[in-house]
Amino acid sequence: MAHIETDLLYTREYRSDAVNLSKPEAFPYFPATAFGSTAFAEIKEAYAQGYTYIRTNNPDRDVLAGLMTKLEAPGMDAGSIVTSSGMSAISTTCAALLKRGDHIVSNRCLYGETVELFDLMLGKFGVETTYVDFADLDAVRAAIRPETRLIYTEICANPTLALIDLPEIVKIARESGALLAIDNTFCGPLSIRPLEWGADIVINSLTKFLSGHSDILLGCVTANRELIEKIYEFSMFIGTPADPFPAFQMIRALETAPLRNERQMANAARLAAYFETDPRIVRVNHPSAESFTQRELAKKLWQDDARITGMMSVEFCTEDDAKIDAFMRKLKYVHYAPTLGGMRTSLSHPVTSSHNTTPDDVRRAMGITPALMRISVGIENADDLIEDFRQAFVALE
Ligand SMILES: Cc1ncc(COP(=O)(O)O)c(C=O)c1O
């Protein structure tokens, strides 16, 4: 008989041969950093098709990757990798696919930290990025060089919701031979699936709409198998695979993602329609809005206005700080939060946050004034949301 301290380490009695052990009602959390083997034959098998070490493979990440592939690439011969954040999904993709001397053509309007990643990290390793406005297709074409390896853009811009003409950008990528990567975080696969339109790589920050509870940091890359294998290999080397715990939480979050995201997108369309009628709002940036500058392009990309995005921004009738401050204080439910995609409607003020270092004239040229407020729409009752905004807008007068 072993001593108790040894026994405590090695005794794991449970019904490991139970007929339904593989069918739990909720998928289990596997925090184990490794899976043991008894002898050479089993070790070989584990390396060939089993689980070995946590950074190499993990059941929670596998399940989540499979679900993301179903969402982003239904019926396609594709795969996904799950990374520790949206940023690590982007950096791993670039590290895996680019080398010194390669060139990126990127949309000018991008999540700020992606721009810093391109300039500071990739720049340091000899990869140059040219930024152009993707609304100008000739400018995109003109920026392509023989060494352009990647064309990079988000599906719609933060905070103006400026859209990209996806079929046209796909054509440019095909003609140039460069890979097209799309960050789909603002819309997500329940709205649009860029791979179906011909993009090569799709990136999602799962920290946002798909997780929805504002308590998960995670990212995902989805692409054809050949590309995903390359990206997976680099993810292992540079240590970006996600920890299993958020992956486990995320499997649960995805069970309700369609319910949540459909409500968020429908609420955003309802709010956009209301904002268009309110005199305290001078501009509504949501692709469903009739006054949206790219309304026709929105119709080309989406059939259903209630399934585009839960993101929007509005320009108030005043730039007066004190009035906008009073408006924020008056809101009962909607509140400021430096994130997006959560179940509760939140605001962000680009001039004081994401674009606080951009010169005022440059910001204005991008449509970003002190009167612009970004809104991430939640799952509240739409009438309650409309009422909350309506009563707070009085402060703007
Ligand atoms: C469009 C977009 N892409 C990527 C990211 C980065 O995601 P994460 O915070 O999960 O690293 C963000 C974060 O806000 C984002 O808005």
The ligand as a Gaussian input file, in Angstrom:
#p B3LYP/6-31G(d) Opt

LIG

0 1
 C      -12.054000      45.074000     -35.113000
 C      -11.197000      44.545000     -34.004000
 N      -10.291000      43.608000     -34.291000
 C       -9.487000      43.080000     -33.344000
 C       -9.568000      43.502000     -32.031000
 C       -8.645000      42.908000     -31.004000
 O       -9.337000      41.966000     -30.239000
 P       -8.856000      41.514000     -28.781000
 O       -9.141000      42.660000     -27.852000
 O       -9.649000      40.274000     -28.514000
 O       -7.396000      41.245000     -28.858000
 C      -10.521000      44.481000     -31.691000
 C      -10.637000      44.953000     -30.301000
 O      -11.401000      45.836000     -29.983000
 C      -11.354000      45.014000     -32.708000
 O      -12.274000      45.959000     -32.445000

